[in-house]
């Protein structure tokens, strides 16, 4: 009686498999060049993105004090620090610098331009150095000449107004002289997004300008130099305990430019996710390369099985080979992605508006390596595992490539666990788990759709041959697409995912541009006017409302407030990082319910109401914050806390770029506080310049913000984001092209045999080449059509659910995707078509027999 053959101990199997693997690896990497290229490219993209992100974060950390302009900063809105606050700052610091920031109009005759004014004192800057052109100390530049105070401004603003050093200009009612342009401003990043270029002036020079009248929109920043041994955490806690209730906001050098740091972190995380899509495409190449390699090893595997090698030894032999090659590919990718930013430091640094310290960052390289190993493992495991289920007789018949059953359940479970680890790692490293899950779901859905489409394309090719009667080139192409080995799946998967990403980005970018450049001007105002004093409102309204070119005017009182508490609890503990409780917000007041205001819950207070404070809250934002009627919110206005009850919710449409306030209080609560008015004016384009000139002449203190300029700034930012994302998508497409090359290279023997048969039967080279070209065109068009459909669906979801804008198909972008798919597959196919055409039929057929 014979028993089952005892299993070989794992250690012995591993040792034997490693011996076999080393022998096969001696032949080099022939057949794995595409495998290595796909893996290395995907890892390199992720490593480069991570390295640049880490370089910027390191630069922001090291230069935090210079970026902030001091070791710590206390900011107040609408007011200067009081005596108690100044005394505390003087006690806890070695130096204090006071800065006032606001928007204003720089005027030169009839020319006007919006600028962000920074009024500084003699101590500015506490950290870093400011560079001017021509070179001179900042104090000399701001001292001016000929009895006029001086200014320094960004070159773009000087060029816009046609100013040169020595020319005069006006802010409000005060004349100034341009002394220099700003070459380097150390704390520029700390100010965040601005609608206009920067202008520096001396703080005392504003006293006669009328720009800081009661109610004007400005903020004051107090920069502190601290003793070297000062505990920042303790000082921050003390400052917040003393002054946060009065509207103080704290920043320090540990995060000198928080807006930039957050933006870089989120953009970097998003681009890594885009890079992962490229790595997923590379995974298709990995799987195809492993399958093709194992198909050439049927004789070797059959010999090993005949000599007694069990399934474990066979699996480990090729698993170790693939593992060694994966290690090589990941190492190449880490070298390219890690050293690339360091070697290209001058070029990259010149494009960045903030500091970066380029070096090798192990954390970024480990993240990229982890993604590379997991991707290679996931996509290589199934082809390796399926070899276990093939009998020796089948191996001798060379049918490895035709086996289609699933691998053993343990391999399916292992693949699922590895996939979960990959997604979990991406969620952890990106810091955006929700975005990661959506991205992973989108990638898997796209791969599934592409797989179904590829199988469907193969089915159509098999059942559509009768339609190609009389067209032999087309018939041969359809026959090739319908076969299992040289079918549609590898090409559609490899090319389709990259095109899907590009299609989605193109449609999102095109729709956002359409919304910004096309839709908004039809409904948006021409200008926002701010800092209008109460006694100026009659004259202002008389000028604009009597102008026949003006179709609409809206105005409202305007103050700034910080939401400090919700139902008695700190606002950020209740609402988290919601934008409404982050920083100060514009608030207004009204007595009667304003015309056009739609209350959706609760009721408006009676006209001339003088009871306890009440507030009407924007309905959508209230829902996001979890607010209900009867809840209370505490606002800090000019250092005074106001607790108001929410008595109504109303619809507020911010998408029209018109006037909208999250918070509207009853008039008696705020009317006595110093404030100004804002207004929006809708006018015909030809009348805008004259309106601006008349108002600026009569009311030089007011500031006009041209809505088109603000829209252009936002459009520029979106354009840069789309460009950055497109680079990642282009890398994905390049990876897909490499996979196509690998697929074409693997199918070259089959095409050589096909060409030999067709030549023997009398087919010309031109007709055979036409068949090869048609095959590539059909595959490219099919992949592009499916990718375009998936990309359009994804773009629609982003526009509808995220941006909440309408969606139309941007056909130029769509046609570019279709054309790109066809050209890419055609090029990849033709590269490997020439040698099959040149081969002699007799030699090919004799070898095949």
KOLKOL-267474 format. One record per residue (C-alpha): residue in one letter; x, y, z. Coordinates in steps of 0.5 Angstrom, whole numbers, plus 500, padded with zeros to 3 digits. Layout:
N
AXYZ ...
REM end
This chain:
849
X500500500 X503507498 X502513502 X502520501 X508523500 X510527506 X511535505 X518538505 X520542511 X519549509 X526551511 X529545506 X524548501 X526555501 X533553501 X532549495 X528554491 X533560493 X538555489 X533555483 X532562483 X539564483 X541560477 X535563473 X537570475 X544569472 X541570465 X539577467 X533581467 X531580460 X524579459 X523584466 X525590463 X518593462 X517590469 X522594472 X521600468 X513600471 X515599478 X521604478 X517609475 X511608479 X515608486 X520614483 X514619482 X511617489 X518618492 X519625488 X512627491 X514625498 X521628498 X519635495 X513635500 X518633506 X523639503 X518644503 X515642510 X523642513 X524649510 X517652513 X520649520 X527651520 X525658517 X518659521 X521665525 X523668519 X516667515 X512669521 X517675522 X518673529 X518668535 X510669536 X505673533 X498676536 X493678531 X487682533 X481684528 X479691527 X483694533 X489695536 X492692542 X490695549 X494697554 X493691558 X495687552 X501691550 X504690557 X503683557 X507683550 X512687553 X513683559 X514677556 X518679550 X525682548 X522686542 X515687539 X513690532 X506692531 X504691524 X497694521 X495690514 X489692510 X487693503 X487700499 X487703492 X494706490 X492712486 X496715480 X492720476 X486717473 X490710474 X488706480 X490699483 X488694489 X494693493 X495690500 X498695505 X502693510 X504699515 X510697519 X514700525 X522701526 X523694529 X520691523 X522685521 X524682527 X527676524 X529675517 X532681512 X528685507 X531686500 X529692496 X531695489 X535699488 X538697495 X537701501 X535700508 X528699509 X528705514 X531710509 X525708503 X519709508 X522716510 X521718503 X524725500 X522732499 X517732505 X513726503 X513719506 X516713502 X513707500 X516700497 X511696493 X512689489 X514690482 X508688479 X504693482 X509699480 X509696473 X501696473 X501703475 X507705470 X511707477 X519708477 X522710484 X521717485 X514718482 X509720487 X502716488 X496717493 X493712498 X487715501 X488723502 X495722503 X501723498 X507718498 X513717494 X515710491 X522709493 X524702491 X520695489 X520689494 X525684492 X525679498 X519680503 X521675509 X514674512 X510674505 X508667506 X505669513 X500673510 X496668506 X492669500 X491677498 X487680492 X493685491 X500686491 X504688497 X505695499 X510697505 X509704508 X511707515 X505706520 X506714522 X505716515 X497713515 X495718520 X493723515 X491718510 X484717513 X484710511 X484707518 X477711520 X473707525 X470701522 X475700517 X477693515 X484692518 X488687522 X493688527 X499684528 X504684534 X510680532 X514678539 X522676539 X522671545 X528669550 X531663548 X529659554 X522661553 X517655553 X512657547 X507652549 X506655556 X506662553 X501660548 X496657554 X497664558 X496668552 X489664550 X487664557 X488672558 X486674551 X483669547 X476671549 X477678546 X479676539 X486675540 X489669535 X496666536 X501663532 X508662533 X515660529 X513652530 X508653524 X510660521 X505659515 X500654517 X496656511 X502654506 X504648511 X496645510 X496646503 X503643502 X501637506 X494636503 X496637496 X502632497 X497627499 X493628494 X498627488 X501621492 X494618491 X495620483 X501617483 X498611486 X494610480 X500610476 X503605480 X496601479 X497601472 X504599473 X501593477 X498591471 X505591467 X507587473 X502582472 X503581465 X510581465 X510575470 X505571466 X509572460 X515570464 X512564467 X509562460 X516561457 X518557463 X513551462 X519546460 X523548466 X517548471 X515541468 X522538469 X522540476 X516537477 X518531474 X524531478 X520531485 X519538486 X513540490 X508546489 X511550495 X518549491 X515551485 X512557488 X518559492 X522559486 X519564482 X516568488 X524569490 X525571483 X520576483 X522579490 X529580488 X527583481 X522587485 X527589490 X531592484 X525596481 X524599488 X531601489 X531604482 X525608483 X527610490 X534613487 X530617482 X525619486 X530621492 X536624488 X532627483 X529633487 X536634490 X539634483 X534639481 X534643487 X536650483 X530649478 X525647483 X527652488 X526657483 X519655482 X517655490 X515662493 X517659500 X523656503 X525648502 X531644504 X532639499 X535632502 X534625502 X528624507 X527617509 X520617511 X518619504 X522613501 X520608506 X513610504 X514610497 X518603498 X512600502 X507602496 X512599491 X513592495 X505592496 X503593489 X508588486 X506583491 X498584490 X499584482 X504578482 X501573487 X496571482 X500569476 X505565481 X499562485 X495559479 X502555477 X500551483 X494549480 X497546473 X499539472 X505537470 X502534463 X499541462 X505544463 X509539458 X503541453 X505549454 X498551456 X500555462 X498561459 X491558457 X489556465 X484561467 X481558474 X482562480 X488561485 X487557492 X483561497 X489562501 X492566496 X485570494 X485572502 X492574502 X491578496 X485582500 X489583506 X495586502 X490590498 X487593505 X494594508 X496598501 X489602502 X490603510 X498605509 X495610504 X490613508 X495613514 X501617510 X496622506 X492624512 X486624508 X483617510 X476619506 X479622500 X484616500 X478611501 X474615495 X480614491 X481607492 X474605491 X475610484 X481606482 X478599483 X471601480 X475604474 X479597473 X473593474 X469597469 X475597464 X476589465 X469588463 X470593457 X476589455 X472582456 X466585452 X471588446 X474581446 X467578445 X465583440 X471582436 X469574436 X462575434 X463581429 X468577424 X462576419 X461584419 X469584416 X467579410 X471582404 X476586409 X481581410 X486586414 X480588419 X478580420 X485578422 X485584427 X478582430 X481575430 X487577434 X483581439 X478576440 X484571442 X485570450 X493571449 X493577445 X486580447 X484586449 X485585457 X492588458 X492593453 X485596455 X487596463 X494599462 X492605457 X485605460 X486607467 X491613465 X486616460 X481615466 X485620470 X487624465 X480625462 X477626469 X482632470 X481635464 X473635465 X474638472 X479643470 X475645464 X468645468 X471650473 X474654468 X467655465 X464656471 X469661473 X470665466 X464663463 X458663468 X460668474 X460674470 X453674468 X451674475 X457677479 X458684481 X463689477 X466691484 X466690491 X466697495 X469696502 X470701508 X465706506 X463710512 X456711515 X456719513 X459717506 X453712504 X448717501 X453720496 X455713494 X448711493 X446717489 X452716485 X451709483 X443708483 X442714479 X447711473 X443708468 X449703466 X448700473 X443695474 X443693481 X446696488 X447692494 X449695501 X450693508 X453694514 X460690516 X463688522 X468682523 X467677529 X470671531 X465665534 X468663540 X463659543 X457655541 X452653547 X457655552 X463651549 X469653545 X467653538 X472649535 X471643540 X464643537 X465645530 X472642529 X476645523 X470648520 X471654516 X466658519 X469658526 X476658523 X478666524 X474672524 X468672519 X464678516 X457679520 X452684519 X445687522 X438688520 X432691523 X426688518 X427682514 X431684508 X428684501 X430677498 X432674504 X429667504 X428664511 X427657511 X426655519 X424660525 X422667524 X425674523 X425678529 X420684529 X422691526 X426695531 X427690536 X431692542 X431685546 X436680547 X441679541 X438674536 X442672530 X439669523 X444663521 X446661514 X442654513 X447650510 X453652514 X448651520 X446644518 X454642517 X455645524 X449641527 X446648530 X438648532 X434653533 X434656540 X442654540 X446660542 X453663539 X458667542 X461672538 X467677539 X466683536 X472689537 X474685544 X467685546 X463678547 X456678545 X451672546 X446671541 X440666540 X439663533 X432665532 X432663524 X436660518 X436663511 X438661505 X445664503 X448663496 X455664495 X456662488 X454668485 X460672488 X455677491 X453679498 X452674503 X453673510 X453667515 X451671521 X446677521 X444680528 X438684530 X440692529 X440694536 X446689538 X451692533 X449699530 X452702536 X459699534 X464702530 X463700523 X463701516 X459699510 X460695504 X457695497 X456691491 X455694484 X453691478 X454695472 X455695464 X463694463 X464700459 X461704465 X466701470 X472705470 X468712470 X464709476 X471708480 X474714478 X468718481 X468715487 X475715488 X475722487 X470724492 X471718497 X479717497 X478712503 X474707500 X477701497 X474698490 X475690489 X474688482 X471682482 X474680475 X481680478 X479676484 X476671479 X482671475 X486670482 X482664484 X483661476 X490662476 X490657483 X486652480 X490652473 X496651477 X493645481 X490642475 X497642472 X500639478 X495634478 X496633470 X503631471 X502625476 X496623471 X502624465 X506619469 X500614469 X499615462 X507614461 X507607465 X501605461 X505606455 X510602458 X505596459 X503597452 X510596450 X511590454 X504587452 X506588445 X513585446 X510579449 X506578443 X511579438 X512571437 X505570436 X505576431 X511573428 X508566427 X501570424 X505574419 X509568417 X502564416 X499570412 X505571408 X505563406 X498564404 X499570399 X498576404 X502582402 X506586408 X502592407 X496588408 X499585414 X501591417 X494594416 X492589420 X497590426 X495597425 X487596425 X488592431 X492597435 X487603433 X481598435 X484597442 X486604443 X479607441 X476602445 X480603451 X479611450 X472611450 X471607456 X476611460 X473617457 X466615460 X469613466 X473620467 X466624465 X462620470 X468621476 X468629474 X461629474 X461627481 X466631483 X463637480 X456636483 X457633490 X464637491 X464643488 X456644487 X457646480 X453644473 X457640469 X457639461 X462635457 X468639455 X469636448 X476638446 X479635452 X474629450 X477628443 X484629446 X483623450 X480619444 X486621440 X491620445 X489613446 X489611439 X496614438 X499611444 X496604442 X498605435 X505607436 X506601441 X503596436 X507599430 X514599434 X514591435 X511590428 X517591424 X521585426 X515580425 X514583418 X521582416 X522575418 X522569413 X516565413 X520558412 X524559418 X519561423 X514555421 X520550421 X522553428 X514553430 X514545428 
REM end
